[in-house]
Amino acid sequence: MTNEEGNNQELNKVTIREAREAAGYTKEDVISLIDVTEDELDTYENDATDLPIKLACELLGLYKVASNAVKFRG
């Protein structure tokens, strides 16, 4: 894979927030379905770098998105 191909793949990835919105969930929906506070969700939607693996798995499962389709770093 060339550098350009790698960059294009990264551009096609979505953020945690974009994945939630594409799945049709509001923040309130997610908070009621998963053990996460609004502040935590806001934090991870703005920067998923430190998103705990357990929570990442729950969110990705809820949103029905593969981990390699999500941008975890800004």
Steps between C-alpha positions, in 0.01 A plus 500: 500500500631842408495801730225654289282188534554501876403867520184438293399214729543725803285769336218248450484418870232650723520641851311347789250786476451447125448127560235577765320747275513265199348226716214735590572531873485815708735552795204439728433164331858387553509616862184300574631186325864493612663580832651833398440858616433789265833657596686176420320461167580862411866445589534185289305643210743793491813284544475121511874453562442388862169322441500186719490180295188369678308819426631509141369147445161593646469814288618333179264209559209734561585706192570186295832630371836324474791634701710544185236741366540739794752779547623479861766769470452860392 
